[in-house]
Amino acid sequence: MPSRPSNSALFAAAFVRISGGWSGAEVDLADTEIADDIGDAVQEALNLRGDELALLCVEVEDEWFALVRYDGDAEPRAFLSDAHAAAGDALGELFMELAGTVTADKEADLGVRPAGDFELLRDLGVSAEELVELSMEEGVLPADTLSVIAERLSFADEIDRLR
C-alpha cells in the first residue's frame, strides 16, 4: 500500500469565489480513500451549494502540489506540479486519478513532470505556460508556487491566513 504523508507534511485548503473576492477554509483529507472523497471534503469545508467555483490547493512534503477546480456540476479539473513525485503516495495517486494521469514509474529518473489540465486557471489569469513554468522553477517550494498563484488569483490573504 502506498504511503500517506503525515499531517504535518500536508497543507490543504479550498477557496470559493464570492462576490468581491474569495473565501477559504482548511480541508481535511485524512479520510480520503477515493477521488470523489476529495470533492466531498471540499464541499463540506466550504459549505458549497453546488454552483460555485472552488479551487483546492494542496502541497505535500515540499515535493509537489495539486490544484483541483470544482465548477458547479462540471467534472473536477486537476493539475499536478510533479506526477513523478506524487507517485507512490496514496493521496498523490488520488490526485493523479483526478488529473487523468497514469501512475508514473517512481524508480525512473524522469525529473519534474507536471500533469493534468494545464488550462484550468487560464480564464482566471494564469496561462498554461505560466502554470508549467511556475511548477518547474528550480529551487522553488510548492508553498511558494501556490502563494504566487494565490496572489495572481487574488486570494493570497486567505491562503496566508490558513497557513
HUBELKA-V705391 format. One record per residue. N is the residue number from 0. RES is the residue in one letter. PHI is phi in whole degrees, 0 to 359 (NA if undefined). D_LAST is the distance of its C-alpha to the last C-alpha in Angstrom with 1 decimal. Layout:
{{N/RES/PHI/D_LAST} {N/RES/PHI/D_LAST}}
//
This chain:
{{0/M/NA/29.4} {1/P/297/26.4} {2/S/282/23.6} {3/R/242/20.3} {4/P/298/17.2} {5/S/292/16.1} {6/N/302/13.1} {7/S/288/11.6} {8/A/260/12.2} {9/L/233/10.8} {10/F/235/7.7} {11/A/223/9.2} {12/A/216/8.8} {13/A/240/12.0} {14/F/228/13.2} {15/V/248/16.7} {16/R/282/19.0} {17/I/236/20.5} {18/S/298/23.2} {19/G/87/21.9} {20/G/153/18.5} {21/W/225/15.7} {22/S/233/14.0} {23/G/235/11.0} {24/A/207/10.3} {25/E/292/8.8} {26/V/238/11.8} {27/D/270/13.6} {28/L/255/15.6} {29/A/299/17.3} {30/D/259/20.6} {31/T/287/20.9} {32/E/241/24.4} {33/I/229/25.5} {34/A/303/24.0} {35/D/297/24.7} {36/D/298/22.5} {37/I/295/19.4} {38/G/298/20.7} {39/D/298/21.5} {40/A/295/18.0} {41/V/295/16.7} {42/Q/300/19.7} {43/E/293/19.1} {44/A/296/15.4} {45/L/260/16.5} {46/N/53/20.0} {47/L/288/21.6} {48/R/269/25.3} {49/G/122/25.8} {50/D/249/26.6} {51/E/272/23.3} {52/L/265/21.5} {53/A/228/18.1} {54/L/236/15.9} {55/L/258/13.9} {56/C/243/11.6} {57/V/229/11.5} {58/E/234/11.1} {59/V/233/13.3} {60/E/48/14.2} {61/D/53/13.9} {62/E/250/17.0} {63/W/204/16.6} {64/F/225/14.7} {65/A/228/16.1} {66/L/236/16.3} {67/V/231/18.3} {68/R/253/20.0} {69/Y/248/21.6} {70/D/228/24.3} {71/G/61/26.4} {72/D/272/28.9} {73/A/293/28.7} {74/E/299/27.8} {75/P/296/24.2} {76/R/244/23.8} {77/A/229/21.7} {78/F/226/21.0} {79/L/245/20.2} {80/S/290/19.6} {81/D/203/21.8} {82/A/297/23.9} {83/H/296/25.5} {84/A/291/22.4} {85/A/284/21.5} {86/A/298/25.0} {87/G/88/25.7} {88/D/258/22.3} {89/A/304/22.8} {90/L/292/19.7} {91/G/302/20.6} {92/E/298/24.0} {93/L/294/22.9} {94/F/292/21.1} {95/M/296/24.2} {96/E/297/26.3} {97/L/300/24.4} {98/A/278/24.9} {99/G/70/28.5} {100/T/252/28.4} {101/V/285/30.7} {102/T/299/29.6} {103/A/281/29.6} {104/D/284/31.7} {105/K/298/29.3} {106/E/280/32.2} {107/A/288/33.1} {108/D/271/31.9} {109/L/264/30.7} {110/G/72/28.1} {111/V/290/25.1} {112/R/224/26.0} {113/P/299/24.1} {114/A/209/25.2} {115/G/104/25.4} {116/D/270/25.6} {117/F/289/25.2} {118/E/264/26.1} {119/L/296/23.4} {120/L/247/21.9} {121/R/306/25.2} {122/D/289/26.0} {123/L/261/22.6} {124/G/115/23.4} {125/V/239/22.3} {126/S/287/25.5} {127/A/301/26.0} {128/E/298/27.0} {129/E/294/23.9} {130/L/297/21.6} {131/V/294/23.7} {132/E/299/23.9} {133/L/298/20.2} {134/S/292/19.9} {135/M/258/22.8} {136/E/295/22.1} {137/E/294/22.9} {138/G/81/20.7} {139/V/259/17.5} {140/L/283/14.5} {141/P/306/13.1} {142/A/299/9.6} {143/D/292/11.9} {144/T/296/14.0} {145/L/296/11.5} {146/S/296/10.6} {147/V/296/14.4} {148/I/297/15.0} {149/A/300/12.6} {150/E/298/14.5} {151/R/297/17.7} {152/L/265/17.1} {153/S/73/16.0} {154/F/233/12.7} {155/A/299/10.7} {156/D/297/10.1} {157/E/292/8.8} {158/I/293/6.3} {159/D/296/5.2} {160/R/298/5.7} {161/L/278/3.8} {162/R/286/0.0}}
//
